[in-house]
Structure formats: structure tokens, C-alpha cells
Amino acid sequence: MSKLPVIKGRELVKFLESIGFKVIRTKGSHVRLRSEDGRVTTVPVHGNKDIPKGLLRKIIREDLEMTLEKFSELYSRFKGK
């Protein structure tokens, strides 16, 4: 099993935009994103804090409908830019 990266909220939003999600709403410190195929997620952007591991795992598995390995692969490519 691959190890999850430590990600800040803003960085996750930028990554999700790079894989086809678009920001549809911002309310307070939460950013709502939607993909073309209808997947929706909400990302907390609380200053410069990291996203908790459990929440990141939930976003990846349930909202993005992606395996942790696939996410890690796409994210490492994104960070390599």
C-alpha cells in the first residue's frame, strides 16, 4: 500500500483542477469542486494547515472514486511539473 502524501488544502485544490475538476463554489474556508463526469468533493482550506489523513483518504476513495495508488501516482506526476 502506498503512503499518502501530506497535502495542504490549496495544493489539493490546484491538483484537482489539474485533473479536470472545476471550482463551483467557495463558502467560508471550504472549496467545492465538480468534475465533468459529475463527481463532487469539498476541500477545507484552513490557512496553511495540512488536510488530515482520514479526510484525505475519504476524499480519494469516496469523492474521487480512485484508488490510493492511482492518486499517489497522479499526484507525484503533478508535483514533478
ROSE-4610 file (N, C-alpha, C; in Angstrom, 1 decimal, always signed):
// ROSE-4610
residu = [M/M/M/S/S/S/K/K/K/L/L/L/P/P/P/V/V/V/I/I/I/K/K/K/G/G/G/R/R/R/E/E/E/L/L/L/V/V/V/K/K/K/F/F/F/L/L/L/E/E/E/S/S/S/I/I/I/G/G/G/F/F/F/K/K/K/V/V/V/I/I/I/R/R/R/T/T/T/K/K/K/G/G/G/S/S/S/H/H/H/V/V/V/R/R/R/L/L/L/R/R/R/S/S/S/E/E/E/D/D/D/G/G/G/R/R/R/V/V/V/T/T/T/T/T/T/V/V/V/P/P/P/V/V/V/H/H/H/G/G/G/N/N/N/K/K/K/D/D/D/I/I/I/P/P/P/K/K/K/G/G/G/L/L/L/L/L/L/R/R/R/K/K/K/I/I/I/I/I/I/R/R/R/E/E/E/D/D/D/L/L/L/E/E/E/M/M/M/T/T/T/L/L/L/E/E/E/K/K/K/F/F/F/S/S/S/E/E/E/L/L/L/Y/Y/Y/S/S/S/R/R/R/F/F/F/K/K/K/G/G/G/K/K/K]
num = [1/1/1/2/2/2/3/3/3/4/4/4/5/5/5/6/6/6/7/7/7/8/8/8/9/9/9/10/10/10/11/11/11/12/12/12/13/13/13/14/14/14/15/15/15/16/16/16/17/17/17/18/18/18/19/19/19/20/20/20/21/21/21/22/22/22/23/23/23/24/24/24/25/25/25/26/26/26/27/27/27/28/28/28/29/29/29/30/30/30/31/31/31/32/32/32/33/33/33/34/34/34/35/35/35/36/36/36/37/37/37/38/38/38/39/39/39/40/40/40/41/41/41/42/42/42/43/43/43/44/44/44/45/45/45/46/46/46/47/47/47/48/48/48/49/49/49/50/50/50/51/51/51/52/52/52/53/53/53/54/54/54/55/55/55/56/56/56/57/57/57/58/58/58/59/59/59/60/60/60/61/61/61/62/62/62/63/63/63/64/64/64/65/65/65/66/66/66/67/67/67/68/68/68/69/69/69/70/70/70/71/71/71/72/72/72/73/73/73/74/74/74/75/75/75/76/76/76/77/77/77/78/78/78/79/79/79/80/80/80/81/81/81]
x = [+0.8/+0.0/+0.9/+0.5/+1.3/+1.0/+2.0/+1.9/+1.2/+0.3/-0.4/+0.5/+0.5/+1.3/+0.7/+1.5/+0.9/+0.6/-0.7/-1.1/-1.9/-1.6/-2.3/-3.6/-4.6/-5.9/-5.7/-5.0/-4.8/-4.1/-3.2/-2.4/-3.3/-4.2/-5.1/-6.1/-6.6/-7.5/-6.8/-5.5/-4.8/-4.6/-4.3/-4.1/-5.4/-6.5/-7.8/-8.2/-7.9/-8.1/-7.3/-6.1/-5.2/-5.7/-6.5/-7.1/-8.5/-9.0/-10.3/-11.4/-11.2/-12.2/-12.3/-13.5/-13.6/-14.3/-13.8/-14.4/-15.8/-16.8/-18.1/-18.6/-18.0/-18.5/-17.4/-17.3/-16.5/-17.4/-17.4/-18.2/-17.3/-16.9/-16.0/-14.7/-14.2/-12.9/-13.0/-14.2/-14.4/-14.6/-13.9/-14.0/-14.7/-15.7/-16.5/-16.0/-15.7/-15.3/-16.1/-16.3/-17.0/-16.3/-16.3/-15.7/-16.7/-16.3/-17.2/-18.1/-17.6/-18.5/-19.4/-19.4/-20.4/-19.8/-18.6/-18.0/-17.9/-18.2/-18.2/-17.4/-16.6/-15.9/-15.8/-15.6/-15.4/-14.0/-13.2/-11.9/-11.8/-11.4/-11.2/-9.9/-9.9/-8.7/-8.5/-8.0/-7.8/-6.4/-6.2/-4.9/-3.9/-2.8/-1.7/-1.6/-2.8/-2.9/-2.9/-2.4/-2.4/-3.8/-4.3/-5.5/-5.3/-6.1/-5.9/-6.0/-5.2/-5.0/-6.4/-7.2/-8.5/-9.4/-9.4/-10.2/-9.7/-8.4/-7.8/-8.1/-8.0/-8.4/-9.8/-10.7/-12.2/-12.4/-11.7/-11.9/-11.4/-10.3/-9.7/-10.7/-11.0/-11.8/-13.3/-14.0/-15.4/-15.7/-15.1/-15.4/-14.8/-13.5/-12.8/-13.0/-13.4/-13.6/-12.4/-11.3/-9.9/-9.2/-8.3/-7.5/-6.4/-5.9/-4.9/-3.6/-3.3/-2.2/-2.3/-3.5/-3.7/-3.5/-4.1/-3.9/-2.5/-1.7/-0.3/+0.5/+0.2/+0.8/+0.5/-0.7/-1.1/-0.5/-0.5/+0.0/+1.5/+2.2/+3.6/+4.0/+3.2/+3.4/+3.1/+2.1/+1.7/+2.8/+3.4/+4.5/+5.8/+5.9/+7.1/+7.1/+6.0/+5.9/+6.8]
y = [-1.2/+0.0/+1.2/+2.2/+3.4/+4.4/+5.1/+6.1/+7.4/+7.9/+9.1/+10.3/+11.3/+12.5/+13.4/+14.3/+15.4/+16.6/+17.0/+18.0/+19.1/+20.3/+21.5/+21.6/+22.3/+22.5/+23.1/+24.3/+25.0/+24.1/+23.3/+22.5/+21.4/+20.8/+19.8/+20.4/+21.6/+22.3/+22.4/+22.9/+23.0/+21.7/+20.6/+19.3/+18.8/+19.0/+18.6/+19.3/+20.6/+21.4/+20.9/+20.4/+19.9/+18.5/+17.8/+16.6/+16.7/+17.9/+18.2/+18.6/+18.9/+19.4/+20.9/+21.5/+23.0/+23.4/+24.6/+25.1/+25.6/+25.2/+25.6/+26.6/+26.5/+27.4/+27.4/+28.6/+28.7/+29.3/+28.7/+29.2/+29.1/+30.3/+30.4/+29.8/+28.8/+28.2/+26.9/+26.6/+25.3/+25.6/+24.8/+24.9/+23.7/+23.9/+22.8/+22.7/+21.4/+21.2/+20.1/+20.2/+19.2/+18.8/+17.6/+17.1/+17.0/+16.9/+16.7/+15.5/+14.5/+13.2/+13.2/+14.4/+14.5/+14.3/+13.8/+13.6/+15.0/+15.0/+16.3/+16.1/+17.1/+17.0/+18.4/+18.4/+19.7/+19.6/+20.6/+20.6/+21.8/+21.5/+22.6/+23.3/+24.6/+25.4/+26.3/+25.7/+26.4/+26.9/+28.1/+28.7/+27.9/+27.6/+26.8/+25.4/+24.9/+23.6/+22.5/+21.3/+20.1/+19.5/+18.8/+18.1/+16.8/+16.5/+15.3/+14.0/+13.0/+11.8/+11.1/+11.0/+10.3/+11.0/+12.4/+13.1/+13.0/+13.0/+12.9/+11.5/+10.5/+9.1/+9.0/+9.7/+9.7/+10.4/+11.6/+12.3/+11.5/+10.8/+10.0/+8.8/+8.0/+6.8/+7.1/+8.0/+8.1/+9.2/+10.4/+11.5/+11.4/+11.1/+11.0/+9.6/+8.6/+7.2/+6.7/+6.8/+6.5/+5.6/+4.8/+4.0/+4.9/+4.6/+5.4/+5.3/+4.2/+4.0/+5.0/+5.0/+5.8/+7.3/+7.7/+9.1/+9.4/+8.6/+8.8/+9.0/+8.1/+8.2/+9.6/+9.9/+11.2/+12.4/+12.3/+13.4/+13.6/+12.5/+12.6/+13.2/+12.8/+13.5/+15.0/+15.3/+16.7/+17.5/+16.9/+17.6/+17.7/+16.8/+16.8/+17.9/+18.6/+19.7/+20.8]
z = [+0.0/+0.0/+0.0/-0.8/-0.9/+0.2/+0.6/+1.7/+1.2/+1.9/+1.5/+1.7/+0.7/+0.9/+1.8/+2.4/+3.3/+2.3/+2.3/+1.4/+2.1/+1.7/+2.2/+1.3/+1.9/+1.2/-0.2/-0.3/-1.5/-2.6/-2.1/-3.0/-3.6/-2.8/-3.2/-4.2/-4.0/-5.0/-6.3/-6.3/-7.6/-8.3/-7.5/-8.1/-8.7/-8.0/-8.5/-9.8/-9.9/-11.1/-12.2/-11.9/-13.0/-13.6/-12.8/-13.3/-13.8/-14.0/-14.6/-13.7/-12.4/-11.6/-11.7/-11.5/-11.6/-10.3/-9.8/-8.6/-8.9/-8.2/-8.4/-7.3/-6.1/-5.1/-4.0/-3.3/-2.1/-1.1/+0.1/+1.2/+2.4/+2.9/+4.0/+3.6/+4.4/+4.1/+3.3/+2.8/+2.1/+0.6/-0.3/-1.7/-2.2/-3.0/-3.6/-5.1/-5.5/-6.9/-7.5/-8.8/-9.6/-10.9/-11.2/-12.5/-13.6/-14.8/-15.9/-15.8/-15.2/-15.1/-13.8/-13.1/-12.0/-10.6/-10.5/-9.1/-8.5/-7.2/-6.4/-5.1/-4.7/-3.4/-2.8/-1.5/-0.8/-0.1/-0.3/+0.3/+1.3/+2.5/+3.5/+3.3/+3.2/+3.0/+4.3/+5.3/+6.6/+6.8/+6.2/+6.3/+5.7/+6.4/+5.9/+6.5/+7.0/+7.7/+6.7/+7.1/+6.3/+6.4/+5.3/+5.4/+6.2/+7.2/+8.0/+7.1/+7.5/+6.7/+6.4/+7.5/+7.3/+6.3/+6.4/+5.4/+4.0/+3.9/+2.5/+2.0/+2.8/+2.4/+1.9/+2.7/+2.3/+1.0/+0.8/-0.4/-1.6/-1.5/-2.6/-2.9/-1.9/-2.1/-2.5/-1.7/-1.9/-2.9/-2.8/-3.7/-5.1/-5.1/-6.4/-7.0/-6.2/-6.7/-7.4/-6.6/-7.1/-6.1/-6.5/-5.5/-5.0/-3.8/-3.2/-4.1/-4.7/-5.6/-6.8/-7.4/-8.6/-8.2/-7.0/-6.6/-6.4/-5.7/-5.4/-6.7/-7.7/-9.0/-9.7/-9.8/-10.4/-9.6/-8.3/-7.5/-7.7/-7.7/-7.9/-9.3/-10.3/-11.6/-11.5/-10.8/-10.7/-10.0/-8.9/-8.2/-9.0/-10.0/-10.8/-11.8/-12.0/-13.0/-12.7]
